[in-house]
Amino acid sequence: MNEAFPSWLEAAILTACLGAIGASTARARLRAFAWGMTFTSAAAGCALLACVQYYWFSGTDPGVVDDWQSRFLGDRLLALDDLSAAMVPAVALLHWVTAFATPRARMRRFSYTWSLAALALRLALFSCRDVRLLVALLTVEAALPGFELRAQRRAPRVYAVHLGVFAILLIVGACGLGSSSTSSHWGVPVVAAAVLIRCGAIPFHCWVTDWIENASSGIGLLFVAPLSGIYALARLVVPSASDNLLRAIVALGVLTAIYAGALAVVQREARRLLAYLVISGGALVLVGFGLHTRLSITGALCLWFSTLLSIGGFGLAIRALEARFGPLALVAHRGLYDHAPTLAVCFLLTGLAGVGFPGTLGFIATELVVESALHAGPVVGLGVVAATALGGVAVVRAYLLLFTGARHASPIALGIGPRERAALLIVAALILGGGLFPHAGVAGRQRAATALLDARAALHPLPARDARR
Amino acid sequence: MTTRGELAWLSGFAVIASPCGLAFVLGAGSLVGARLSESTIARLVKWSTLAGLGATLLVLAIMLGTGERRVVVDLGDWVTISRDYHFALKFVFDRLSVPFALLAYTLAGAIAAFASRYLHREPGFNRFFTLYALFLLGMTTTSLAGTIETLFAGWELVGLSSALLVGFSHERAAPARSALWVWCVYRVSDAALVLAAAALHHSAGGGDFDELLGSGLWPHARALPPLDQAHAVGALLLIAAAGKSALIPFSGWLPRAMEGPTPSSAVFYGALSVHLGVFLLLRVSPILDASPALCAATVALGLATALFAHLARGVQTDVKSALSFASLTQVGLITAEVGLGCRYVALVHLLAHAALRAMQFLRAPSMLREAAPRPVATDLARLARSRSSLYRFLMERGYLDLFLLELFVRPFLAAARGCDALERRWTSWLAGAVATSDAAAASIEEFT
């Protein structure tokens, strides 16, 4: 690409920004939908092209030497690398399917302005390599949902307390990170604490359930499914954290995964079930990063990608059901299968993909994390396996409660709409396609893991060398 | 590769590909909402099952013709991470897998033909055969797996499809509760297997059975793992097998599984699924051989299950439950045979029992119509008159479900619900609202 023009990545971010401004001026909901979908599609297309371009040039970012960012900002702040190349289009796709699958009845509640602004922010966040900008983007990203809660007339205090502490710790920790030439920064544990709050590790996880319960379903999903905190962990913590700190992250990750899995089993509302599956999935990714071997980090990166898609699909299935049947209580058998068989299949498929069922995207990822966890110790391995087993029980229990039982009586047709079907089928195809042909995806994640370990090796020569085995 | 070798490879590939294709077509139809007609589904099932059966027979004929006792269909590495990890897709046709694959195809084909009439115009016709396709894919993958990871993938597919078939009758809540119970037991079994698989993979540097169990032909392969590892891995494999084959203390799920329609009871619980745990023990028998203590535990578990199931069968009041316990008696005996090292006896016993039991299950609905009214079992009446504690014990199916419920499920649910209630109070307090949680008072009905 010509250096005088922005790259596809920058085009995606600019398109989303322009779309957010445009959508804010549209008053009629159908017009807002048309505007929002046009710009979300364009931004997602640009993000996909950026990813294709990255891999097309075999891992080199075109225009690195003298692009407009370097010329005007003094440094190249936003660029794809092996860590972000797959996540950027995945995040864009999640936004696209969420916007596309919005039922007509929910268009009033789903803000395309918010969605496009959040998309621009997340695309920038997931391609950001500069510490200060990354901290700023994470802080702004955490602040935006407060407005959503206000718009929904919900008390934002639980969210504000947790994410406020997150933002403070992140900013304070970033001040203590210093230069990258040494690992002995007091800021690293502080940033790690911030990341743990953002990922919903116990005992700082209550904001996740509160947020998913109170936000509108689409916006709520878009904020939690990408697991933005993991990106901060990979960029800011893993390269420079001490072995003891990473061990603590593993321990907390295992406890969180088991705890969230156990609570997912007993939930009485579908939204809270979704929240605990997000927490459990994120915790398993934390475990993979914390173990800091090539195998575990590759597994964690694969799991991150699969969690984004599977939780996204699971959330969309719940959202489609809620649009038809209202809040979904998991207390009695509701008999919804006959009304929405496709939704039932997608619910089960995406839910089981999130816990690593064979044939889905999560299978190999979970295998890799289990393998490396057992290598670290039988207790860690047992914890990871128990968490996935509990997640599987929670998903099938919810499926049986929602879709079996005496047929739900309704005088009107409650089948899935064509847009919802298309969105869910795209997610299902990616989950199954990635599960059946995982090699290319795993190879990309392995390169990212190697790069992370190389960065770590520069700061921790001996332990990192051990970890490369 | 010789022409015969190529033919064997292609036939072996077809054995796996035919249920894959069937699962893909029926699964994709379910996903996109395309409703295939009953006759189309029946034809697809018939021809794919016949294709799989024919291909298996062809592999067998080639093996007999050439004297080759082991045909490997290696589809290459599915995932490779430098020297750290590789996941090979490999299928092995040997003296154990070929008879089991033939059994799976024969019984599944016969029962598919039965089910296409039995479920005629049932609303769940399409769903049944989609789950059937997944089950068949899982069975063939498990029986022919050349690596433990491949075996695990098939194992999980069998578990999910079986559990969903137990809950096939959507309009009633009882089958759904039974399905959840079966799924919970299967998850315990899956967890044990995945731990064993990861431990074996880690110790051998790969999941290939050749590396794990020695390269000799089954059943003469000899594995020499360290004794402590053999104990740990063997114990995990025994738990996995016990869960899948309903051995003590997991026996309670088998009669619950009879909530499913008759064809699924016949093919899945009477004939194939319930034998999968025994098949696993046969496959990993070299690991059992490495530890006399494990062999003794296997024999004890098998005999205890057989004794319990034999007694419990006598007091059942419906045909399918009685058949399920009769089935379990034989499964217990086969397990004991595996523990005693009688591999061929166990294999022949398994094949004969599966075929007999499938036929009995399929006959069960007709028996109800044809048989004259008479007491179900004379020993039941005798025991009932005596009002013995043994009678109560057996009527409660050995209190095995109650044992699992009271010892594991209730405490787990109580703890989880307590934590949930605390969290809700904490969140409500933080939000400045009044706690209204009633989670602590929740029932555990859906798990029982």
Interface residues (C-beta under 8 A of the other chain):
Chain A: A155 R157 V158 V161 C206 T209 D210 Y259 A262 L263 V265 V266 Q267 R268 T293 R294 L295 T298 V331 H333 G335 Y337 D338 P341 T342 V345 C346 L349 L352 F357 P358 G359 F363 I364 E367 L368 V370 E371 L374 H375 G381 L382 V385 A386 T388 A389 L390 G392 V393 V396 R397 L400 L401 F403 T404 G405 A406 R407 I416 R421 L425 A428 P438 H439 V442 Q446 R469
Chain B: S30 L31 V32 G33 D77 W78 V79 T80 I81 S82 D84 Y85 F87 P123 R127 E149 F152 A153 G154 E156 L157 L160 A163 G167 H170 E171 R172 A173 P175 A176 R177 A179 L180 W183 C184 R187 V188 D190 A191 V194 L195 A198 A199 H201 H202 F412 L413 A415 A416 R417 C419 D420 E423 W426 T427 L430 A431 G432 A433 A439 A442 E446
